[in-house]
Amino acid sequence: MSSFWTYITGFVVLIIGLNLAAFQLGVEPSWMITGSLVLLGVGIMFAVNSTKTKDPPA
């Protein structure tokens, strides 16, 4: 498994945990879906930024 997929898997586990906590607190599902999509987008941006390889000098 590449570093990218490891990062994304960890972020998905975090999102699931936050959704479970929000459900226990009585947050509306529409807000949970919106928050999940935003966090998933942020996670993808961080994963790409953290795992991309540097270009060799010219």
DAJO-V259403 format. One record per pair of residues at least 4 apart in sequence whose C-alpha atoms are under 6 Angstrom apart, sorted by sequence separation. I is the first residue (numbers start at 1). J is the second residue. D is the distance in whole Angstrom. If there is no record, write none. Layout:
# DAJO-V259403
I:J:D
I:J:D
This chain:
# DAJO-V259403
5:9:6
23:27:6
36:40:6
39:43:6
43:47:6
46:50:6
47:51:6
48:52:6
22:27:5
7:47:6
4:47:6
4:51:6
